Amino acid sequence: MASKAFLLDISRCIGCQACVVACKTGNELPAGTQYIHLREKTRGAFPQLTGWWDNHRCYHCADAACVAVCPTGALYKEDGLTRLTADKCSGCTYCVTTCPYGVPQVAADGHAFKCDGCATVTQAGGEPWCVKTCPSQALLYGDRAEILAEAQRRAETIKQRYPNATVYGEHEAGGLGVILVLPDTPGALDLPVNPEAPAAARVWQQVVQPASLGLTGLSVAVTALAAVIARRNHMAEVRSLRRQTPASSAPVEKEK
């Protein structure tokens, strides 16, 4: 199955909040919880101002730091997107502190939350809520290869107006599940040029997790060895007691 992806065309986003409302309503999110945050941003000094809408959401990294550090398997990859099973979340907040985009948050019930790509809807053949309601076609959803081709076509189309227009997400963080069309460079739009998880996340993935698995295996081996030794000692004690028991004390079988 081909990997899925979203297209997010920042040059077309009009800040209408339709995606925010549709996402909250369609996913029946509780008060205080939302997966998409629209923030109006400006850069420069009057009268030379540049403005855009920052459509902040999960970017579904292929090399997802949140998945790498999740100790319970609540976060996982499927169809190229990053899913979250809240019931498995332990509330450790590792995903919150390691995401280079600052996406996952923890709800009042102690479980992490973020966009899961409308898994239930899309796997039934529907469109994600945000895509369905976008009036300017700033959002699309489909096979990643097709989404990437459309993003590249759009970036070329707008270069006359936005000379620095570019596509973001083809390679960043191993390749994103949200391909962005940017009217300016990533740095100018406050996106990390080389998104990387914090050093602590890399230490966790490369050192702590393997060590913990090794310790788990060692503890199982030690427990098994202890059981063998205990049984061996017990059998030795039984044999010793049998040797010490006088023959006269043994029960005598009556003649028939």
Secondary structure, 3 states (H helix, E strand, C coil): CCCEEEEEECCCCCCCCHHHHHHHHHCCCCCCCCCCEEEEEEEEECCEEEEEEEEECCCCECCCHHHHHCCCCCEEEECCEEEECHHHCCCCCHHHHHCCCCCCEECCCCCEECCCCCHHHHHCCCCCHHHHHCCCCCEEEEEHHHHHHHHHHHHHHCCCCCCCCEEECCCHHHCECEEEEECCCCHHHCCCCCCCCCHHHHHHHHHHHHHHHHHHHHHHHHHHHHHHHHHHHHHHHHHHHHHHCCHHHCCCCCCC
